[in-house]
Amino acid sequence: MTRHRIVRAEVFRVEVPLRYAYLSSRRLLRHYDKTIVRLTADDGREGIGETEAGDGVFARAGDLARTLLRADPLDRNRLRALLRTVPDRHTRLEATGGTAAAGLEMACWDLAGKLLGVPLYELLGGAFRDEVPAVCELSAVPLQTSASDREIAAFFDDVSNIGHVVRQAERVVATHGYRYLKLKSRARDSAWDVAIMQALHQALGPAVRLRLDPNAGYSPADGLHLCRELDALGLQWFEDPVAGLAEMSALRRQIRTPLATNMCVTDFPHLAPALQAAAVDVVGVDFFHWGGVANARDCAAACTALGFDLFGHCCFDLGVTSAANAHLAVASPGMLNGVDTCLYLQEVDVIAGGPPTVRDGLLPYPGGPGLGVTLDAESLGRLTVDSVVLEA
């Protein structure tokens, strides 16, 4: 087999505008930042990856990219080790863990697939299914990004505004055929959340499975009140209504609806305590939080073996990670509950062809080598706000 070397590494920080304001209990966004990676082999073929941004992650990704120069893109275990042995010069919270490494590791997998001429799901063990359900992750407010902070805050003063959220949900379901919908909660008013979930349930009917995600914004008492009020509604699950394994475990013992998390189980040492405490039923798999494709694959396998259900978690994924999520879901037997998407919020993308389109409730997965997607030079250039270029 011909061996190759990585001779060029590029790291881009991009700023992506949103079509609608995104509100959860943790943040209000009108745009979001991502880190895009492009690795070039000595024969000119390229691998691309994506992860979160923030000054710490972007800077850390630049440091890590330097270690990959002259490395063999097919020696994935060696590459994985390289990405975890460089001292961290940055102290910001988002630079910790494997978040920065995740985008580089994804690019390594993509490059390996392109060099071998096979799609990522084949490298992960082969296709277990041929359809990937997409989950619509709906903002707590249906307002344009031009809405002021005051307008967004005032939205929750009038309970009749729930109708606006319901109508937006109906539009995206009608347009894209979503069978799963996750509503982000502001986590300030349990009565609001009860009313809005009841309204969504009535409007969308049993064909759309509903989830509520307060991002651990409720106290134990308020979380219990909320979940008990909604217990009879038959939601698919509550995602992180309260914070931490202890609070989730106490809540789980007092309700019937399953609990899911992508916040209190984000590393392998968390799995045993979560199982012992019977704290959660469902674990969200996220390349950025788990530190890359290999860890996400291993997480999915471990969770299935331990009896946890799975879903693919989304952090405002552009088309690069959307493709990777689809490949992971195709190759993972336990990934039965679809992949979160924020695509209805998104107008532009860095990949050729623009943002992926959900049709009939399914997330497309490209069948070409590696991830099966390529960067669009014009879009990447327009969205880039900072970059690092390294050559061997």
LUMLOVO-656581 format. One record per residue (C-alpha): residue number from 1; residue in one letter; z, y, x. Coordinates in Angstrom, 1 decimal, m for minus. Layout:
<pts>
+-----+------+--------+--------+--------+
: seq : type :     pz :     py :     px :
+-----+------+--------+--------+--------+
: NUM :    a :      Z :      Y :      X :
...
+-----+------+--------+--------+--------+
</pts>
This chain:
<pts>
+-----+------+--------+--------+--------+
: seq : type :     pz :     py :     px :
+-----+------+--------+--------+--------+
:   1 :    m :    0.0 :    0.0 :    0.0 :
:   2 :    t :   m0.9 :    3.4 :    1.3 :
:   3 :    r :    2.1 :    5.5 :    2.0 :
:   4 :    h :    2.3 :    9.2 :    1.3 :
:   5 :    r :    4.5 :   12.2 :    2.1 :
:   6 :    i :    5.6 :   15.2 :    0.2 :
:   7 :    v :    4.2 :   18.2 :    2.0 :
:   8 :    r :    4.9 :   21.1 :   m0.5 :
:   9 :    a :    7.7 :   21.9 :   m2.9 :
:  10 :    e :    7.6 :   24.8 :   m5.4 :
:  11 :    v :   10.5 :   25.9 :   m7.6 :
:  12 :    f :    9.8 :   28.4 :  m10.4 :
:  13 :    r :   12.3 :   30.1 :  m12.6 :
:  14 :    v :   10.6 :   30.9 :  m16.0 :
:  15 :    e :   11.8 :   33.0 :  m18.9 :
:  16 :    v :   10.5 :   31.7 :  m22.2 :
:  17 :    p :   10.6 :   33.8 :  m25.4 :
:  18 :    l :   11.7 :   32.4 :  m28.7 :
:  19 :    r :   10.1 :   32.8 :  m32.1 :
:  20 :    y :   13.5 :   33.0 :  m33.8 :
:  21 :    a :   16.9 :   33.9 :  m32.7 :
:  22 :    y :   18.9 :   30.8 :  m31.7 :
:  23 :    l :   22.6 :   30.8 :  m32.7 :
:  24 :    s :   25.2 :   28.1 :  m32.2 :
:  25 :    s :   29.0 :   28.3 :  m31.7 :
:  26 :    r :   28.5 :   28.8 :  m28.0 :
:  27 :    r :   25.6 :   31.3 :  m27.6 :
:  28 :    l :   23.0 :   33.6 :  m29.1 :
:  29 :    l :   19.6 :   33.4 :  m27.5 :
:  30 :    r :   16.4 :   35.4 :  m27.9 :
:  31 :    h :   14.8 :   33.7 :  m24.9 :
:  32 :    y :   15.8 :   31.0 :  m22.4 :
:  33 :    d :   15.4 :   30.3 :  m18.8 :
:  34 :    k :   14.2 :   27.0 :  m17.2 :
:  35 :    t :   13.6 :   25.8 :  m13.7 :
:  36 :    i :   10.2 :   24.2 :  m13.1 :
:  37 :    v :    9.4 :   22.0 :  m10.0 :
:  38 :    r :    6.1 :   21.1 :   m8.5 :
:  39 :    l :    5.9 :   18.6 :   m5.6 :
:  40 :    t :    2.6 :   18.0 :   m3.8 :
:  41 :    a :    1.7 :   14.9 :   m1.8 :
:  42 :    d :   m0.4 :   14.8 :    1.3 :
:  43 :    d :   m3.4 :   13.7 :   m0.8 :
:  44 :    g :   m3.1 :   16.7 :   m3.1 :
:  45 :    r :   m1.7 :   14.9 :   m6.1 :
:  46 :    e :    1.2 :   16.7 :   m7.8 :
:  47 :    g :    4.4 :   15.7 :   m9.6 :
:  48 :    i :    6.2 :   18.1 :  m11.9 :
:  49 :    g :    9.8 :   18.4 :  m13.3 :
:  50 :    e :   12.0 :   20.6 :  m15.3 :
:  51 :    t :   15.7 :   21.4 :  m15.6 :
:  52 :    e :   18.0 :   24.2 :  m16.7 :
:  53 :    a :   18.1 :   27.5 :  m14.9 :
:  54 :    g :   20.7 :   30.1 :  m14.2 :
:  55 :    d :   21.1 :   31.6 :  m10.8 :
:  56 :    g :   23.1 :   28.7 :   m9.5 :
:  57 :    v :   20.8 :   26.0 :  m10.6 :
:  58 :    f :   17.6 :   27.7 :   m9.5 :
:  59 :    a :   19.1 :   28.5 :   m6.0 :
:  60 :    r :   20.5 :   25.0 :   m5.7 :
:  61 :    a :   17.1 :   23.5 :   m6.6 :
:  62 :    g :   15.5 :   25.4 :   m3.8 :
:  63 :    d :   18.0 :   24.1 :   m1.3 :
:  64 :    l :   17.5 :   20.5 :   m2.5 :
:  65 :    a :   13.7 :   20.8 :   m2.5 :
:  66 :    r :   13.7 :   21.4 :    1.2 :
:  67 :    t :   15.2 :   17.9 :    1.8 :
:  68 :    l :   12.3 :   16.3 :    0.1 :
:  69 :    l :    9.7 :   17.6 :    2.5 :
:  70 :    r :    8.0 :   14.7 :    4.5 :
:  71 :    a :    9.8 :   12.1 :    2.2 :
:  72 :    d :    7.9 :    9.2 :    0.7 :
:  73 :    p :    7.4 :    9.9 :   m3.0 :
:  74 :    l :    7.4 :    6.2 :   m3.8 :
:  75 :    d :   10.8 :    5.5 :   m2.2 :
:  76 :    r :   12.7 :    6.6 :   m5.2 :
:  77 :    n :   16.0 :    5.2 :   m4.1 :
:  78 :    r :   15.8 :    7.2 :   m0.9 :
:  79 :    l :   14.8 :   10.3 :   m2.8 :
:  80 :    r :   17.7 :    9.9 :   m5.2 :
:  81 :    a :   20.1 :    9.6 :   m2.2 :
:  82 :    l :   18.6 :   12.7 :   m0.5 :
:  83 :    l :   19.2 :   14.8 :   m3.7 :
:  84 :    r :   22.9 :   13.9 :   m3.6 :
:  85 :    t :   23.8 :   14.4 :    0.1 :
:  86 :    v :   23.1 :   18.1 :    0.6 :
:  87 :    p :   26.3 :   20.3 :    0.7 :
:  88 :    d :   26.4 :   22.8 :   m2.2 :
:  89 :    r :   26.5 :   26.4 :   m0.9 :
:  90 :    h :   26.7 :   27.8 :   m4.4 :
:  91 :    t :   29.9 :   28.0 :   m6.4 :
:  92 :    r :   28.6 :   29.0 :   m9.9 :
:  93 :    l :   29.5 :   26.4 :  m12.5 :
:  94 :    e :   26.0 :   25.6 :  m13.4 :
:  95 :    a :   25.2 :   24.6 :   m9.8 :
:  96 :    t :   27.7 :   21.7 :  m10.0 :
:  97 :    g :   26.8 :   18.1 :  m10.8 :
:  98 :    g :   23.2 :   16.9 :  m10.8 :
:  99 :    t :   21.6 :   19.5 :  m13.0 :
: 100 :    a :   19.5 :   21.1 :  m10.1 :
: 101 :    a :   18.7 :   17.6 :   m8.8 :
: 102 :    a :   17.5 :   16.5 :  m12.2 :
: 103 :    g :   14.3 :   18.6 :  m12.2 :
: 104 :    l :   13.4 :   17.5 :   m8.6 :
: 105 :    e :   14.0 :   13.9 :   m9.4 :
: 106 :    m :   11.9 :   14.1 :  m12.5 :
: 107 :    a :    9.1 :   15.5 :  m10.4 :
: 108 :    c :    9.5 :   12.6 :   m8.0 :
: 109 :    w :    9.1 :   10.1 :  m10.8 :
: 110 :    d :    6.0 :   11.9 :  m12.1 :
: 111 :    l :    4.5 :   12.0 :   m8.7 :
: 112 :    a :    5.2 :    8.3 :   m8.2 :
: 113 :    g :    3.5 :    7.5 :  m11.5 :
: 114 :    k :    0.4 :    9.5 :  m10.6 :
: 115 :    l :    0.2 :    7.9 :   m7.2 :
: 116 :    l :    0.5 :    4.4 :   m8.8 :
: 117 :    g :   m1.7 :    5.3 :  m11.7 :
: 118 :    v :    0.9 :    4.2 :  m14.4 :
: 119 :    p :    2.8 :    6.2 :  m17.0 :
: 120 :    l :    6.5 :    6.9 :  m16.6 :
: 121 :    y :    7.5 :    4.4 :  m19.4 :
: 122 :    e :    5.9 :    1.6 :  m17.3 :
: 123 :    l :    8.0 :    2.6 :  m14.3 :
: 124 :    l :   11.1 :    2.5 :  m16.5 :
: 125 :    g :   10.4 :   m1.1 :  m17.6 :
: 126 :    g :    7.5 :   m0.9 :  m20.1 :
: 127 :    a :    7.1 :    0.2 :  m23.7 :
: 128 :    f :    9.7 :   m1.1 :  m26.2 :
: 129 :    r :    8.3 :    0.9 :  m29.1 :
: 130 :    d :    5.2 :    3.0 :  m29.8 :
: 131 :    e :    6.7 :    5.7 :  m31.9 :
: 132 :    v :    9.4 :    8.3 :  m31.1 :
: 133 :    p :   11.0 :   10.1 :  m34.0 :
: 134 :    a :   11.6 :   13.8 :  m33.4 :
: 135 :    v :   14.7 :   15.6 :  m34.5 :
: 136 :    c :   14.5 :   19.2 :  m35.6 :
: 137 :    e :   17.4 :   21.2 :  m34.1 :
: 138 :    l :   17.8 :   24.1 :  m36.5 :
: 139 :    s :   19.4 :   27.4 :  m35.5 :
: 140 :    a :   22.4 :   28.6 :  m37.5 :
: 141 :    v :   20.4 :   31.6 :  m38.6 :
: 142 :    p :   16.7 :   31.9 :  m39.5 :
: 143 :    l :   16.3 :   35.4 :  m38.2 :
: 144 :    q :   13.6 :   36.8 :  m35.9 :
: 145 :    t :   14.5 :   37.6 :  m32.3 :
: 146 :    s :   14.2 :   41.3 :  m33.2 :
: 147 :    a :   17.3 :   41.0 :  m35.4 :
: 148 :    s :   20.2 :   43.0 :  m34.0 :
: 149 :    d :   23.6 :   41.4 :  m33.2 :
: 150 :    r :   25.0 :   43.3 :  m36.2 :
: 151 :    e :   22.3 :   41.9 :  m38.5 :
: 152 :    i :   23.0 :   38.4 :  m37.3 :
: 153 :    a :   26.7 :   38.8 :  m37.7 :
: 154 :    a :   26.2 :   40.3 :  m41.2 :
: 155 :    f :   24.1 :   37.3 :  m42.2 :
: 156 :    f :   27.2 :   35.2 :  m42.7 :
: 157 :    d :   28.9 :   37.7 :  m45.0 :
: 158 :    d :   26.7 :   36.8 :  m47.9 :
: 159 :    v :   26.8 :   33.1 :  m49.0 :
: 160 :    s :   23.5 :   33.5 :  m50.8 :
: 161 :    n :   21.9 :   33.7 :  m47.3 :
: 162 :    i :   22.3 :   30.0 :  m47.1 :
: 163 :    g :   19.2 :   29.8 :  m49.1 :
: 164 :    h :   17.2 :   31.4 :  m46.3 :
: 165 :    v :   18.4 :   28.6 :  m43.9 :
: 166 :    v :   17.4 :   25.9 :  m46.5 :
: 167 :    r :   14.0 :   27.4 :  m47.0 :
: 168 :    q :   13.4 :   27.4 :  m43.2 :
: 169 :    a :   14.4 :   23.8 :  m43.1 :
: 170 :    e :   12.0 :   23.0 :  m45.9 :
: 171 :    r :    9.2 :   24.8 :  m44.1 :
: 172 :    v :    9.6 :   22.9 :  m40.8 :
: 173 :    v :   10.0 :   19.6 :  m42.6 :
: 174 :    a :    6.9 :   20.2 :  m44.7 :
: 175 :    t :    4.9 :   21.3 :  m41.7 :
: 176 :    h :    5.9 :   18.6 :  m39.2 :
: 177 :    g :    7.3 :   15.8 :  m41.3 :
: 178 :    y :   10.7 :   15.7 :  m39.6 :
: 179 :    r :   12.8 :   12.8 :  m40.8 :
: 180 :    y :   15.9 :   14.0 :  m38.9 :
: 181 :    l :   17.4 :   17.5 :  m38.9 :
: 182 :    k :   20.4 :   18.8 :  m36.9 :
: 183 :    l :   21.9 :   22.1 :  m38.0 :
: 184 :    k :   23.7 :   24.1 :  m35.4 :
: 185 :    s :   26.9 :   25.6 :  m36.6 :
: 186 :    r :   28.5 :   28.9 :  m35.8 :
: 187 :    a :   31.9 :   27.1 :  m36.2 :
: 188 :    r :   33.6 :   30.1 :  m37.7 :
: 189 :    d :   33.8 :   29.2 :  m41.3 :
: 190 :    s :   34.2 :   25.5 :  m42.5 :
: 191 :    a :   33.5 :   26.6 :  m46.1 :
: 192 :    w :   30.1 :   28.0 :  m45.0 :
: 193 :    d :   29.2 :   24.7 :  m43.2 :
: 194 :    v :   30.2 :   22.6 :  m46.2 :
: 195 :    a :   28.1 :   24.7 :  m48.5 :
: 196 :    i :   25.1 :   24.8 :  m46.3 :
: 197 :    m :   25.1 :   21.0 :  m45.6 :
: 198 :    q :   25.5 :   20.3 :  m49.3 :
: 199 :    a :   22.5 :   22.7 :  m50.0 :
: 200 :    l :   20.4 :   21.0 :  m47.3 :
: 201 :    h :   21.3 :   17.6 :  m48.6 :
: 202 :    q :   20.2 :   18.5 :  m52.1 :
: 203 :    a :   17.0 :   20.3 :  m51.1 :
: 204 :    l :   15.7 :   17.7 :  m48.6 :
: 205 :    g :   16.9 :   14.5 :  m50.2 :
: 206 :    p :   17.4 :   11.1 :  m48.6 :
: 207 :    a :   14.1 :   11.1 :  m46.7 :
: 208 :    v :   15.7 :   13.5 :  m44.1 :
: 209 :    r :   18.8 :   12.3 :  m42.3 :
: 210 :    l :   21.2 :   15.3 :  m41.6 :
: 211 :    r :   23.4 :   16.0 :  m38.6 :
: 212 :    l :   25.9 :   18.9 :  m38.1 :
: 213 :    d :   26.6 :   20.2 :  m34.6 :
: 214 :    p :   29.4 :   22.8 :  m34.1 :
: 215 :    n :   29.4 :   22.3 :  m30.3 :
: 216 :    a :   33.1 :   21.6 :  m30.2 :
: 217 :    g :   33.8 :   24.9 :  m31.9 :
: 218 :    y :   36.4 :   23.8 :  m34.4 :
: 219 :    s :   40.1 :   23.3 :  m33.9 :
: 220 :    p :   41.5 :   19.8 :  m34.7 :
: 221 :    a :   42.8 :   21.0 :  m38.1 :
: 222 :    d :   39.7 :   22.9 :  m39.1 :
: 223 :    g :   37.5 :   20.1 :  m37.8 :
: 224 :    l :   39.4 :   17.5 :  m39.8 :
: 225 :    h :   39.1 :   19.7 :  m43.0 :
: 226 :    l :   35.4 :   20.2 :  m42.4 :
: 227 :    c :   34.6 :   16.5 :  m41.8 :
: 228 :    r :   36.7 :   15.3 :  m44.8 :
: 229 :    e :   34.9 :   17.8 :  m47.1 :
: 230 :    l :   31.6 :   16.4 :  m45.9 :
: 231 :    d :   32.5 :   12.7 :  m45.6 :
: 232 :    a :   31.1 :   11.8 :  m49.0 :
: 233 :    l :   27.8 :   13.4 :  m48.3 :
: 234 :    g :   26.5 :   10.6 :  m46.1 :
: 235 :    l :   25.5 :   12.6 :  m43.1 :
: 236 :    q :   24.0 :   10.6 :  m40.2 :
: 237 :    w :   26.8 :   11.9 :  m38.0 :
: 238 :    f :   28.9 :   14.9 :  m36.9 :
: 239 :    e :   28.1 :   15.9 :  m33.3 :
: 240 :    d :   31.0 :   17.3 :  m31.3 :
: 241 :    p :   32.9 :   19.0 :  m34.2 :
: 242 :    v :   36.0 :   19.3 :  m31.9 :
: 243 :    a :   36.5 :   19.3 :  m28.1 :
: 244 :    g :   37.3 :   16.4 :  m25.8 :
: 245 :    l :   37.8 :   12.7 :  m26.1 :
: 246 :    a :   41.4 :   13.0 :  m27.4 :
: 247 :    e :   40.6 :   15.3 :  m30.3 :
: 248 :    m :   37.4 :   13.3 :  m31.1 :
: 249 :    s :   39.4 :   10.1 :  m31.1 :
: 250 :    a :   42.1 :   11.5 :  m33.4 :
: 251 :    l :   39.4 :   12.8 :  m35.8 :
: 252 :    r :   37.4 :    9.6 :  m35.8 :
: 253 :    r :   40.4 :    7.6 :  m37.0 :
: 254 :    q :   40.6 :    9.8 :  m40.1 :
: 255 :    i :   37.0 :   10.0 :  m41.3 :
: 256 :    r :   34.2 :    7.6 :  m42.3 :
: 257 :    t :   31.2 :    9.5 :  m40.9 :
: 258 :    p :   30.2 :    8.6 :  m37.3 :
: 259 :    l :   30.8 :   10.9 :  m34.4 :
: 260 :    a :   28.2 :   11.7 :  m31.8 :
: 261 :    t :   28.6 :   13.6 :  m28.5 :
: 262 :    n :   26.7 :   15.2 :  m25.7 :
: 263 :    m :   29.7 :   17.2 :  m24.5 :
: 264 :    c :   32.6 :   14.8 :  m23.8 :
: 265 :    v :   30.5 :   11.9 :  m22.5 :
: 266 :    t :   28.2 :   13.2 :  m19.8 :
: 267 :    d :   28.9 :   11.0 :  m16.8 :
: 268 :    f :   29.4 :    7.3 :  m16.2 :
: 269 :    p :   33.2 :    7.6 :  m15.7 :
: 270 :    h :   33.5 :    9.0 :  m19.3 :
: 271 :    l :   32.1 :    5.8 :  m20.9 :
: 272 :    a :   35.2 :    3.5 :  m20.5 :
: 273 :    p :   37.7 :    6.1 :  m21.8 :
: 274 :    a :   35.4 :    6.9 :  m24.7 :
: 275 :    l :   35.2 :    3.2 :  m25.6 :
: 276 :    q :   38.9 :    2.6 :  m25.1 :
: 277 :    a :   39.8 :    5.6 :  m27.3 :
: 278 :    a :   37.2 :    4.7 :  m30.0 :
: 279 :    a :   36.3 :    8.4 :  m29.8 :
: 280 :    v :   32.5 :    8.4 :  m30.5 :
: 281 :    d :   29.9 :    6.2 :  m32.0 :
: 282 :    v :   26.8 :    7.8 :  m30.6 :
: 283 :    v :   26.0 :    9.3 :  m27.1 :
: 284 :    g :   23.4 :   11.9 :  m26.4 :
: 285 :    v :   21.3 :   11.2 :  m23.3 :
: 286 :    d :   20.2 :   14.3 :  m21.4 :
: 287 :    f :   18.3 :   14.4 :  m18.1 :
: 288 :    f :   20.0 :   17.6 :  m17.1 :
: 289 :    h :   23.6 :   16.7 :  m17.8 :
: 290 :    w :   23.3 :   13.1 :  m16.5 :
: 291 :    g :   21.5 :   14.2 :  m13.3 :
: 292 :    g :   17.9 :   12.8 :  m13.6 :
: 293 :    v :   15.6 :   10.2 :  m14.9 :
: 294 :    a :   17.3 :    7.2 :  m13.2 :
: 295 :    n :   20.7 :    8.2 :  m14.4 :
: 296 :    a :   19.4 :    8.7 :  m17.9 :
: 297 :    r :   17.8 :    5.3 :  m17.9 :
: 298 :    d :   21.0 :    3.7 :  m16.6 :
: 299 :    c :   23.1 :    5.6 :  m19.1 :
: 300 :    a :   20.9 :    4.4 :  m22.0 :
: 301 :    a :   21.3 :    0.8 :  m20.8 :
: 302 :    a :   25.0 :    1.1 :  m20.3 :
: 303 :    c :   25.6 :    2.6 :  m23.7 :
: 304 :    t :   23.6 :   m0.1 :  m25.4 :
: 305 :    a :   25.6 :   m2.8 :  m23.6 :
: 306 :    l :   28.8 :   m1.1 :  m24.6 :
: 307 :    g :   27.8 :   m0.8 :  m28.3 :
: 308 :    f :   27.2 :    3.0 :  m28.5 :
: 309 :    d :   24.2 :    4.2 :  m30.4 :
: 310 :    l :   21.9 :    6.7 :  m28.6 :
: 311 :    f :   19.9 :    9.8 :  m29.2 :
: 312 :    g :   17.8 :   12.0 :  m26.9 :
: 313 :    h :   19.5 :   15.4 :  m26.4 :
: 314 :    c :   17.5 :   18.6 :  m26.0 :
: 315 :    c :   18.3 :   21.8 :  m24.0 :
: 316 :    f :   15.4 :   23.9 :  m25.1 :
: 317 :    d :   13.0 :   21.5 :  m23.5 :
: 318 :    l :    9.6 :   22.7 :  m22.5 :
: 319 :    g :    6.7 :   20.2 :  m22.6 :
: 320 :    v :    7.6 :   18.7 :  m19.2 :
: 321 :    t :   11.0 :   17.4 :  m20.4 :
: 322 :    s :    9.7 :   16.7 :  m23.9 :
: 323 :    a :    7.2 :   14.3 :  m22.3 :
: 324 :    a :   10.0 :   12.7 :  m20.2 :
: 325 :    n :   12.2 :   12.3 :  m23.2 :
: 326 :    a :    9.4 :   10.6 :  m25.1 :
: 327 :    h :    8.8 :    8.2 :  m22.2 :
: 328 :    l :   12.5 :    7.4 :  m21.9 :
: 329 :    a :   12.7 :    6.7 :  m25.7 :
: 330 :    v :    9.7 :    4.5 :  m25.5 :
: 331 :    a :   11.2 :    2.4 :  m22.7 :
: 332 :    s :   14.8 :    2.2 :  m24.0 :
: 333 :    p :   15.7 :   m0.5 :  m26.6 :
: 334 :    g :   18.8 :    1.3 :  m27.8 :
: 335 :    m :   17.1 :    4.7 :  m28.4 :
: 336 :    l :   16.8 :    4.3 :  m32.2 :
: 337 :    n :   17.8 :    7.8 :  m33.4 :
: 338 :    g :   15.0 :    9.9 :  m32.0 :
: 339 :    v :   14.9 :   12.9 :  m29.6 :
: 340 :    d :   16.2 :   16.4 :  m30.3 :
: 341 :    t :   13.5 :   19.1 :  m30.2 :
: 342 :    c :   13.6 :   22.9 :  m30.5 :
: 343 :    l :    9.8 :   23.1 :  m30.8 :
: 344 :    y :    9.7 :   25.1 :  m34.0 :
: 345 :    l :   11.4 :   28.0 :  m32.0 :
: 346 :    q :    8.8 :   27.9 :  m29.3 :
: 347 :    e :    5.6 :   29.8 :  m29.1 :
: 348 :    v :    4.5 :   29.2 :  m25.5 :
: 349 :    d :    4.9 :   26.5 :  m22.9 :
: 350 :    v :    4.1 :   25.9 :  m19.2 :
: 351 :    i :    2.0 :   22.8 :  m19.8 :
: 352 :    a :   m1.7 :   22.7 :  m20.5 :
: 353 :    g :   m2.4 :   22.6 :  m24.2 :
: 354 :    g :    0.8 :   24.5 :  m25.1 :
: 355 :    p :    3.9 :   23.2 :  m26.8 :
: 356 :    p :    3.8 :   19.5 :  m28.0 :
: 357 :    t :    3.1 :   19.3 :  m31.7 :
: 358 :    v :    5.3 :   17.1 :  m33.9 :
: 359 :    r :    3.3 :   15.4 :  m36.6 :
: 360 :    d :    4.6 :   13.0 :  m39.3 :
: 361 :    g :    8.0 :   13.5 :  m37.7 :
: 362 :    l :    7.0 :   11.9 :  m34.4 :
: 363 :    l :    7.1 :   13.3 :  m30.9 :
: 364 :    p :    3.9 :   12.7 :  m29.0 :
: 365 :    y :    4.1 :   10.9 :  m25.7 :
: 366 :    p :    1.2 :   11.2 :  m23.3 :
: 367 :    g :   m0.3 :    8.0 :  m22.0 :
: 368 :    g :   m1.6 :    9.2 :  m18.7 :
: 369 :    p :   m0.1 :    8.5 :  m15.3 :
: 370 :    g :    3.4 :    9.8 :  m14.7 :
: 371 :    l :    4.6 :   12.1 :  m17.4 :
: 372 :    g :    1.0 :   12.5 :  m18.5 :
: 373 :    v :    1.2 :   16.3 :  m18.6 :
: 374 :    t :    0.1 :   19.1 :  m16.2 :
: 375 :    l :    1.1 :   22.7 :  m15.7 :
: 376 :    d :   m1.0 :   25.5 :  m17.0 :
: 377 :    a :   m1.4 :   27.9 :  m14.1 :
: 378 :    e :   m1.9 :   31.0 :  m16.3 :
: 379 :    s :    1.1 :   30.3 :  m18.5 :
: 380 :    l :    3.3 :   29.4 :  m15.5 :
: 381 :    g :    2.3 :   32.6 :  m13.8 :
: 382 :    r :    3.0 :   34.8 :  m16.8 :
: 383 :    l :    6.4 :   33.2 :  m17.5 :
: 384 :    t :    7.7 :   33.0 :  m13.9 :
: 385 :    v :   10.4 :   35.5 :  m12.9 :
: 386 :    d :   11.2 :   34.0 :   m9.5 :
: 387 :    s :    9.9 :   31.3 :   m7.2 :
: 388 :    v :   10.4 :   29.4 :   m4.0 :
: 389 :    v :    7.6 :   27.8 :   m2.0 :
: 390 :    l :    8.4 :   25.4 :    0.8 :
: 391 :    e :    5.9 :   23.5 :    3.1 :
: 392 :    a :    6.3 :   20.7 :    5.6 :
+-----+------+--------+--------+--------+
</pts>
